[in-house]
Amino acid sequence: MAIINKFLRDEDRSLYTSPEKVAWDEEVGKLNDLDEAVAKLIDFRIKNIGPARESYELDLDCCRREAKLEERVAELKSAKFLGKSLLDSCACGASAATVLSKWLEKNEAAKDDLSALEAIMIQYRREFKPPLMPVNHWLKGDTDLSSKLLKRRANFTAKMSLDELREMRGVRVVV
């Protein structure tokens, strides 16, 4: 259902809808295969979400588009998995507990390598952020992975000057 604000002029209605939004909603609505929808969501996240994204083209609309894809994946997943399997299986069909333990092992293997920990965190969020993994499992993994990353960052960056930190991150100060 479209929201129509009677106080807006026709040319101002693009706040709520646009041909691009309608086209995207139709494209997402046509996804009827869970595996296809999962692949599209992961690809979308790689290209448009997070610090390692490939493009900033959808800067204002990327969260809405991701939410629409997540909504469709959740619908397809809940149609495929029922009962306890919905809470214990990833969208790919793998056991969420098994997938989580593999990611925690990767995190431990990275030791204190900051760039490896960051890469693990980015990849985990891209590939398993709900609805791809059940929330009960994903939150534990996200907490454990990010806790180690944040502790390592704090120890590492506390020893650096602000200029060294900016140089390491490739920050350019604009005055």
Biotite code that builds the C-alpha atoms (Angstrom):
import biotite.structure as struc

atoms = struc.array([
    struc.Atom([0.000, 0.000, 0.000], chain_id="A", res_id=1, res_name="MET", atom_name="CA", element="C"),
    struc.Atom([1.447, 3.358, -0.995], chain_id="A", res_id=2, res_name="ALA", atom_name="CA", element="C"),
    struc.Atom([1.404, 6.248, 1.429], chain_id="A", res_id=3, res_name="ILE", atom_name="CA", element="C"),
    struc.Atom([-0.260, 9.292, -0.067], chain_id="A", res_id=4, res_name="ILE", atom_name="CA", element="C"),
    struc.Atom([0.117, 12.614, 1.659], chain_id="A", res_id=5, res_name="ASN", atom_name="CA", element="C"),
    struc.Atom([-2.677, 14.911, 0.501], chain_id="A", res_id=6, res_name="LYS", atom_name="CA", element="C"),
    struc.Atom([-0.644, 17.995, 1.467], chain_id="A", res_id=7, res_name="PHE", atom_name="CA", element="C"),
    struc.Atom([2.128, 17.281, -1.049], chain_id="A", res_id=8, res_name="LEU", atom_name="CA", element="C"),
    struc.Atom([2.041, 18.465, -4.606], chain_id="A", res_id=9, res_name="ARG", atom_name="CA", element="C"),
    struc.Atom([2.387, 15.768, -7.258], chain_id="A", res_id=10, res_name="ASP", atom_name="CA", element="C"),
    struc.Atom([5.997, 16.711, -7.965], chain_id="A", res_id=11, res_name="GLU", atom_name="CA", element="C"),
    struc.Atom([6.860, 16.330, -4.241], chain_id="A", res_id=12, res_name="ASP", atom_name="CA", element="C"),
    struc.Atom([5.518, 12.781, -3.953], chain_id="A", res_id=13, res_name="ARG", atom_name="CA", element="C"),
    struc.Atom([8.871, 11.294, -4.944], chain_id="A", res_id=14, res_name="SER", atom_name="CA", element="C"),
    struc.Atom([9.713, 11.226, -1.231], chain_id="A", res_id=15, res_name="LEU", atom_name="CA", element="C"),
    struc.Atom([7.470, 8.191, -0.945], chain_id="A", res_id=16, res_name="TYR", atom_name="CA", element="C"),
    struc.Atom([7.609, 6.579, -4.329], chain_id="A", res_id=17, res_name="THR", atom_name="CA", element="C"),
    struc.Atom([9.483, 6.838, -7.579], chain_id="A", res_id=18, res_name="SER", atom_name="CA", element="C"),
    struc.Atom([9.760, 4.792, -10.747], chain_id="A", res_id=19, res_name="PRO", atom_name="CA", element="C"),
    struc.Atom([13.052, 3.354, -9.413], chain_id="A", res_id=20, res_name="GLU", atom_name="CA", element="C"),
    struc.Atom([11.451, 2.239, -6.134], chain_id="A", res_id=21, res_name="LYS", atom_name="CA", element="C"),
    struc.Atom([8.483, 0.712, -7.930], chain_id="A", res_id=22, res_name="VAL", atom_name="CA", element="C"),
    struc.Atom([10.788, -1.130, -10.359], chain_id="A", res_id=23, res_name="ALA", atom_name="CA", element="C"),
    struc.Atom([12.917, -2.446, -7.485], chain_id="A", res_id=24, res_name="TRP", atom_name="CA", element="C"),
    struc.Atom([9.874, -3.617, -5.538], chain_id="A", res_id=25, res_name="ASP", atom_name="CA", element="C"),
    struc.Atom([8.581, -5.432, -8.628], chain_id="A", res_id=26, res_name="GLU", atom_name="CA", element="C"),
    struc.Atom([11.984, -7.035, -9.262], chain_id="A", res_id=27, res_name="GLU", atom_name="CA", element="C"),
    struc.Atom([12.199, -8.261, -5.661], chain_id="A", res_id=28, res_name="VAL", atom_name="CA", element="C"),
    struc.Atom([8.593, -9.438, -5.740], chain_id="A", res_id=29, res_name="GLY", atom_name="CA", element="C"),
    struc.Atom([9.399, -11.689, -8.708], chain_id="A", res_id=30, res_name="LYS", atom_name="CA", element="C"),
    struc.Atom([11.978, -13.646, -6.670], chain_id="A", res_id=31, res_name="LEU", atom_name="CA", element="C"),
    struc.Atom([10.367, -17.004, -5.909], chain_id="A", res_id=32, res_name="ASN", atom_name="CA", element="C"),
    struc.Atom([13.416, -19.174, -5.293], chain_id="A", res_id=33, res_name="ASP", atom_name="CA", element="C"),
    struc.Atom([15.133, -18.913, -1.898], chain_id="A", res_id=34, res_name="LEU", atom_name="CA", element="C"),
    struc.Atom([18.614, -19.652, -3.258], chain_id="A", res_id=35, res_name="ASP", atom_name="CA", element="C"),
    struc.Atom([18.232, -16.999, -5.954], chain_id="A", res_id=36, res_name="GLU", atom_name="CA", element="C"),
    struc.Atom([16.972, -14.435, -3.429], chain_id="A", res_id=37, res_name="ALA", atom_name="CA", element="C"),
    struc.Atom([19.851, -15.228, -1.039], chain_id="A", res_id=38, res_name="VAL", atom_name="CA", element="C"),
    struc.Atom([22.405, -14.818, -3.844], chain_id="A", res_id=39, res_name="ALA", atom_name="CA", element="C"),
    struc.Atom([20.850, -11.500, -4.851], chain_id="A", res_id=40, res_name="LYS", atom_name="CA", element="C"),
    struc.Atom([20.882, -10.251, -1.236], chain_id="A", res_id=41, res_name="LEU", atom_name="CA", element="C"),
    struc.Atom([24.524, -11.208, -0.678], chain_id="A", res_id=42, res_name="ILE", atom_name="CA", element="C"),
    struc.Atom([25.524, -9.655, -4.004], chain_id="A", res_id=43, res_name="ASP", atom_name="CA", element="C"),
    struc.Atom([23.612, -6.485, -3.117], chain_id="A", res_id=44, res_name="PHE", atom_name="CA", element="C"),
    struc.Atom([25.368, -6.268, 0.265], chain_id="A", res_id=45, res_name="ARG", atom_name="CA", element="C"),
    struc.Atom([28.785, -6.726, -1.339], chain_id="A", res_id=46, res_name="ILE", atom_name="CA", element="C"),
    struc.Atom([28.124, -3.936, -3.810], chain_id="A", res_id=47, res_name="LYS", atom_name="CA", element="C"),
    struc.Atom([26.240, -1.440, -1.645], chain_id="A", res_id=48, res_name="ASN", atom_name="CA", element="C"),
    struc.Atom([26.485, -2.072, 2.118], chain_id="A", res_id=49, res_name="ILE", atom_name="CA", element="C"),
    struc.Atom([29.273, -1.636, 4.656], chain_id="A", res_id=50, res_name="GLY", atom_name="CA", element="C"),
    struc.Atom([32.709, -0.087, 4.731], chain_id="A", res_id=51, res_name="PRO", atom_name="CA", element="C"),
    struc.Atom([34.099, -2.306, 1.951], chain_id="A", res_id=52, res_name="ALA", atom_name="CA", element="C"),
    struc.Atom([31.238, -1.681, -0.472], chain_id="A", res_id=53, res_name="ARG", atom_name="CA", element="C"),
    struc.Atom([31.989, -1.458, -4.152], chain_id="A", res_id=54, res_name="GLU", atom_name="CA", element="C"),
    struc.Atom([29.694, 1.481, -4.876], chain_id="A", res_id=55, res_name="SER", atom_name="CA", element="C"),
    struc.Atom([28.112, 4.483, -3.191], chain_id="A", res_id=56, res_name="TYR", atom_name="CA", element="C"),
    struc.Atom([25.683, 4.927, -6.078], chain_id="A", res_id=57, res_name="GLU", atom_name="CA", element="C"),
    struc.Atom([22.635, 4.015, -3.972], chain_id="A", res_id=58, res_name="LEU", atom_name="CA", element="C"),
    struc.Atom([23.730, 6.083, -0.986], chain_id="A", res_id=59, res_name="ASP", atom_name="CA", element="C"),
    struc.Atom([20.237, 7.310, -0.061], chain_id="A", res_id=60, res_name="LEU", atom_name="CA", element="C"),
    struc.Atom([18.263, 4.253, -1.095], chain_id="A", res_id=61, res_name="ASP", atom_name="CA", element="C"),
    struc.Atom([20.533, 1.312, -0.232], chain_id="A", res_id=62, res_name="CYS", atom_name="CA", element="C"),
    struc.Atom([19.011, 0.583, 3.192], chain_id="A", res_id=63, res_name="CYS", atom_name="CA", element="C"),
    struc.Atom([15.464, 0.525, 1.807], chain_id="A", res_id=64, res_name="ARG", atom_name="CA", element="C"),
    struc.Atom([16.495, -1.779, -1.018], chain_id="A", res_id=65, res_name="ARG", atom_name="CA", element="C"),
    struc.Atom([18.361, -4.096, 1.351], chain_id="A", res_id=66, res_name="GLU", atom_name="CA", element="C"),
    struc.Atom([15.314, -4.195, 3.640], chain_id="A", res_id=67, res_name="ALA", atom_name="CA", element="C"),
    struc.Atom([13.046, -5.165, 0.737], chain_id="A", res_id=68, res_name="LYS", atom_name="CA", element="C"),
    struc.Atom([15.409, -7.997, -0.228], chain_id="A", res_id=69, res_name="LEU", atom_name="CA", element="C"),
    struc.Atom([15.652, -9.145, 3.402], chain_id="A", res_id=70, res_name="GLU", atom_name="CA", element="C"),
    struc.Atom([11.876, -9.113, 3.658], chain_id="A", res_id=71, res_name="GLU", atom_name="CA", element="C"),
    struc.Atom([11.545, -11.318, 0.574], chain_id="A", res_id=72, res_name="ARG", atom_name="CA", element="C"),
    struc.Atom([14.256, -13.729, 1.765], chain_id="A", res_id=73, res_name="VAL", atom_name="CA", element="C"),
    struc.Atom([12.491, -13.989, 5.132], chain_id="A", res_id=74, res_name="ALA", atom_name="CA", element="C"),
    struc.Atom([9.187, -14.786, 3.406], chain_id="A", res_id=75, res_name="GLU", atom_name="CA", element="C"),
    struc.Atom([10.766, -17.467, 1.240], chain_id="A", res_id=76, res_name="LEU", atom_name="CA", element="C"),
    struc.Atom([12.757, -18.905, 4.145], chain_id="A", res_id=77, res_name="LYS", atom_name="CA", element="C"),
    struc.Atom([9.702, -19.146, 6.403], chain_id="A", res_id=78, res_name="SER", atom_name="CA", element="C"),
    struc.Atom([7.844, -20.936, 3.609], chain_id="A", res_id=79, res_name="ALA", atom_name="CA", element="C"),
    struc.Atom([10.673, -23.468, 3.206], chain_id="A", res_id=80, res_name="LYS", atom_name="CA", element="C"),
    struc.Atom([11.607, -24.072, 6.853], chain_id="A", res_id=81, res_name="PHE", atom_name="CA", element="C"),
    struc.Atom([9.016, -24.782, 9.513], chain_id="A", res_id=82, res_name="LEU", atom_name="CA", element="C"),
    struc.Atom([9.121, -24.963, 13.284], chain_id="A", res_id=83, res_name="GLY", atom_name="CA", element="C"),
    struc.Atom([12.451, -25.624, 14.936], chain_id="A", res_id=84, res_name="LYS", atom_name="CA", element="C"),
    struc.Atom([14.322, -25.796, 11.622], chain_id="A", res_id=85, res_name="SER", atom_name="CA", element="C"),
    struc.Atom([13.452, -22.130, 11.029], chain_id="A", res_id=86, res_name="LEU", atom_name="CA", element="C"),
    struc.Atom([15.342, -21.241, 14.219], chain_id="A", res_id=87, res_name="LEU", atom_name="CA", element="C"),
    struc.Atom([18.242, -23.636, 13.632], chain_id="A", res_id=88, res_name="ASP", atom_name="CA", element="C"),
    struc.Atom([18.936, -23.407, 9.888], chain_id="A", res_id=89, res_name="SER", atom_name="CA", element="C"),
    struc.Atom([20.563, -20.801, 7.699], chain_id="A", res_id=90, res_name="CYS", atom_name="CA", element="C"),
    struc.Atom([18.806, -19.858, 4.471], chain_id="A", res_id=91, res_name="ALA", atom_name="CA", element="C"),
    struc.Atom([21.263, -22.094, 2.602], chain_id="A", res_id=92, res_name="CYS", atom_name="CA", element="C"),
    struc.Atom([20.000, -25.077, 4.633], chain_id="A", res_id=93, res_name="GLY", atom_name="CA", element="C"),
    struc.Atom([23.144, -25.517, 6.738], chain_id="A", res_id=94, res_name="ALA", atom_name="CA", element="C"),
    struc.Atom([22.957, -25.840, 10.501], chain_id="A", res_id=95, res_name="SER", atom_name="CA", element="C"),
    struc.Atom([23.323, -22.369, 12.020], chain_id="A", res_id=96, res_name="ALA", atom_name="CA", element="C"),
    struc.Atom([25.287, -23.767, 14.975], chain_id="A", res_id=97, res_name="ALA", atom_name="CA", element="C"),
    struc.Atom([27.787, -25.439, 12.628], chain_id="A", res_id=98, res_name="THR", atom_name="CA", element="C"),
    struc.Atom([28.176, -22.306, 10.505], chain_id="A", res_id=99, res_name="VAL", atom_name="CA", element="C"),
    struc.Atom([28.646, -20.187, 13.624], chain_id="A", res_id=100, res_name="LEU", atom_name="CA", element="C"),
    struc.Atom([31.314, -22.482, 15.057], chain_id="A", res_id=101, res_name="SER", atom_name="CA", element="C"),
    struc.Atom([33.263, -22.313, 11.757], chain_id="A", res_id=102, res_name="LYS", atom_name="CA", element="C"),
    struc.Atom([33.213, -18.506, 11.865], chain_id="A", res_id=103, res_name="TRP", atom_name="CA", element="C"),
    struc.Atom([34.343, -18.463, 15.487], chain_id="A", res_id=104, res_name="LEU", atom_name="CA", element="C"),
    struc.Atom([37.213, -20.807, 14.532], chain_id="A", res_id=105, res_name="GLU", atom_name="CA", element="C"),
    struc.Atom([38.192, -18.434, 11.704], chain_id="A", res_id=106, res_name="LYS", atom_name="CA", element="C"),
    struc.Atom([38.181, -15.598, 14.205], chain_id="A", res_id=107, res_name="ASN", atom_name="CA", element="C"),
    struc.Atom([40.440, -17.508, 16.588], chain_id="A", res_id=108, res_name="GLU", atom_name="CA", element="C"),
    struc.Atom([42.799, -18.450, 13.763], chain_id="A", res_id=109, res_name="ALA", atom_name="CA", element="C"),
    struc.Atom([43.202, -14.767, 12.884], chain_id="A", res_id=110, res_name="ALA", atom_name="CA", element="C"),
    struc.Atom([44.841, -14.244, 16.305], chain_id="A", res_id=111, res_name="LYS", atom_name="CA", element="C"),
    struc.Atom([45.486, -10.501, 16.638], chain_id="A", res_id=112, res_name="ASP", atom_name="CA", element="C"),
    struc.Atom([45.746, -9.595, 12.953], chain_id="A", res_id=113, res_name="ASP", atom_name="CA", element="C"),
    struc.Atom([43.563, -6.483, 12.783], chain_id="A", res_id=114, res_name="LEU", atom_name="CA", element="C"),
    struc.Atom([42.996, -6.534, 9.027], chain_id="A", res_id=115, res_name="SER", atom_name="CA", element="C"),
    struc.Atom([42.073, -10.241, 9.093], chain_id="A", res_id=116, res_name="ALA", atom_name="CA", element="C"),
    struc.Atom([39.626, -9.668, 11.963], chain_id="A", res_id=117, res_name="LEU", atom_name="CA", element="C"),
    struc.Atom([38.019, -6.779, 10.079], chain_id="A", res_id=118, res_name="GLU", atom_name="CA", element="C"),
    struc.Atom([37.720, -8.860, 6.909], chain_id="A", res_id=119, res_name="ALA", atom_name="CA", element="C"),
    struc.Atom([36.132, -11.722, 8.859], chain_id="A", res_id=120, res_name="ILE", atom_name="CA", element="C"),
    struc.Atom([33.622, -9.359, 10.457], chain_id="A", res_id=121, res_name="MET", atom_name="CA", element="C"),
    struc.Atom([32.678, -7.761, 7.120], chain_id="A", res_id=122, res_name="ILE", atom_name="CA", element="C"),
    struc.Atom([32.263, -11.119, 5.391], chain_id="A", res_id=123, res_name="GLN", atom_name="CA", element="C"),
    struc.Atom([30.241, -12.582, 8.289], chain_id="A", res_id=124, res_name="TYR", atom_name="CA", element="C"),
    struc.Atom([27.819, -9.667, 8.232], chain_id="A", res_id=125, res_name="ARG", atom_name="CA", element="C"),
    struc.Atom([27.443, -9.795, 4.468], chain_id="A", res_id=126, res_name="ARG", atom_name="CA", element="C"),
    struc.Atom([26.809, -13.513, 4.262], chain_id="A", res_id=127, res_name="GLU", atom_name="CA", element="C"),
    struc.Atom([24.851, -14.257, 7.426], chain_id="A", res_id=128, res_name="PHE", atom_name="CA", element="C"),
    struc.Atom([23.127, -11.129, 8.752], chain_id="A", res_id=129, res_name="LYS", atom_name="CA", element="C"),
    struc.Atom([19.475, -12.067, 9.320], chain_id="A", res_id=130, res_name="PRO", atom_name="CA", element="C"),
    struc.Atom([17.363, -13.307, 7.719], chain_id="A", res_id=131, res_name="PRO", atom_name="CA", element="C"),
    struc.Atom([20.144, -15.469, 6.235], chain_id="A", res_id=132, res_name="LEU", atom_name="CA", element="C"),
    struc.Atom([21.005, -16.842, 9.686], chain_id="A", res_id=133, res_name="MET", atom_name="CA", element="C"),
    struc.Atom([18.531, -17.062, 12.557], chain_id="A", res_id=134, res_name="PRO", atom_name="CA", element="C"),
    struc.Atom([18.872, -14.098, 14.906], chain_id="A", res_id=135, res_name="VAL", atom_name="CA", element="C"),
    struc.Atom([19.520, -16.245, 17.989], chain_id="A", res_id=136, res_name="ASN", atom_name="CA", element="C"),
    struc.Atom([22.693, -17.657, 16.405], chain_id="A", res_id=137, res_name="HIS", atom_name="CA", element="C"),
    struc.Atom([23.738, -14.544, 14.488], chain_id="A", res_id=138, res_name="TRP", atom_name="CA", element="C"),
    struc.Atom([23.730, -12.297, 17.555], chain_id="A", res_id=139, res_name="LEU", atom_name="CA", element="C"),
    struc.Atom([26.055, -14.617, 19.452], chain_id="A", res_id=140, res_name="LYS", atom_name="CA", element="C"),
    struc.Atom([28.445, -14.713, 16.518], chain_id="A", res_id=141, res_name="GLY", atom_name="CA", element="C"),
    struc.Atom([28.289, -10.976, 15.910], chain_id="A", res_id=142, res_name="ASP", atom_name="CA", element="C"),
    struc.Atom([28.921, -10.293, 19.600], chain_id="A", res_id=143, res_name="THR", atom_name="CA", element="C"),
    struc.Atom([31.898, -12.642, 19.815], chain_id="A", res_id=144, res_name="ASP", atom_name="CA", element="C"),
    struc.Atom([33.475, -11.520, 16.546], chain_id="A", res_id=145, res_name="LEU", atom_name="CA", element="C"),
    struc.Atom([33.025, -7.807, 17.155], chain_id="A", res_id=146, res_name="SER", atom_name="CA", element="C"),
    struc.Atom([34.192, -8.016, 20.786], chain_id="A", res_id=147, res_name="SER", atom_name="CA", element="C"),
    struc.Atom([37.523, -9.458, 19.741], chain_id="A", res_id=148, res_name="LYS", atom_name="CA", element="C"),
    struc.Atom([37.837, -6.950, 16.900], chain_id="A", res_id=149, res_name="LEU", atom_name="CA", element="C"),
    struc.Atom([37.048, -3.969, 19.122], chain_id="A", res_id=150, res_name="LEU", atom_name="CA", element="C"),
    struc.Atom([39.469, -5.087, 21.839], chain_id="A", res_id=151, res_name="LYS", atom_name="CA", element="C"),
    struc.Atom([42.207, -5.529, 19.246], chain_id="A", res_id=152, res_name="ARG", atom_name="CA", element="C"),
    struc.Atom([41.460, -2.141, 17.702], chain_id="A", res_id=153, res_name="ARG", atom_name="CA", element="C"),
    struc.Atom([41.565, -0.464, 21.103], chain_id="A", res_id=154, res_name="ALA", atom_name="CA", element="C"),
    struc.Atom([44.945, -1.995, 21.985], chain_id="A", res_id=155, res_name="ASN", atom_name="CA", element="C"),
    struc.Atom([46.359, -1.248, 18.544], chain_id="A", res_id=156, res_name="PHE", atom_name="CA", element="C"),
    struc.Atom([45.107, 2.285, 18.046], chain_id="A", res_id=157, res_name="THR", atom_name="CA", element="C"),
    struc.Atom([45.804, 3.435, 21.610], chain_id="A", res_id=158, res_name="ALA", atom_name="CA", element="C"),
    struc.Atom([49.504, 3.238, 20.821], chain_id="A", res_id=159, res_name="LYS", atom_name="CA", element="C"),
    struc.Atom([49.232, 5.391, 17.698], chain_id="A", res_id=160, res_name="MET", atom_name="CA", element="C"),
    struc.Atom([49.181, 9.124, 17.225], chain_id="A", res_id=161, res_name="SER", atom_name="CA", element="C"),
    struc.Atom([46.202, 10.650, 15.464], chain_id="A", res_id=162, res_name="LEU", atom_name="CA", element="C"),
    struc.Atom([48.307, 11.300, 12.350], chain_id="A", res_id=163, res_name="ASP", atom_name="CA", element="C"),
    struc.Atom([49.492, 7.666, 12.233], chain_id="A", res_id=164, res_name="GLU", atom_name="CA", element="C"),
    struc.Atom([45.921, 6.451, 12.610], chain_id="A", res_id=165, res_name="LEU", atom_name="CA", element="C"),
    struc.Atom([44.723, 8.721, 9.810], chain_id="A", res_id=166, res_name="ARG", atom_name="CA", element="C"),
    struc.Atom([47.528, 7.513, 7.568], chain_id="A", res_id=167, res_name="GLU", atom_name="CA", element="C"),
    struc.Atom([46.764, 3.862, 8.297], chain_id="A", res_id=168, res_name="MET", atom_name="CA", element="C"),
    struc.Atom([43.071, 4.339, 7.461], chain_id="A", res_id=169, res_name="ARG", atom_name="CA", element="C"),
    struc.Atom([43.727, 6.528, 4.422], chain_id="A", res_id=170, res_name="GLY", atom_name="CA", element="C"),
    struc.Atom([41.892, 9.499, 5.904], chain_id="A", res_id=171, res_name="VAL", atom_name="CA", element="C"),
    struc.Atom([42.380, 12.853, 4.284], chain_id="A", res_id=172, res_name="ARG", atom_name="CA", element="C"),
    struc.Atom([41.557, 15.825, 6.502], chain_id="A", res_id=173, res_name="VAL", atom_name="CA", element="C"),
    struc.Atom([39.529, 18.516, 4.765], chain_id="A", res_id=174, res_name="VAL", atom_name="CA", element="C"),
    struc.Atom([39.603, 21.902, 6.443], chain_id="A", res_id=175, res_name="VAL", atom_name="CA", element="C"),
])
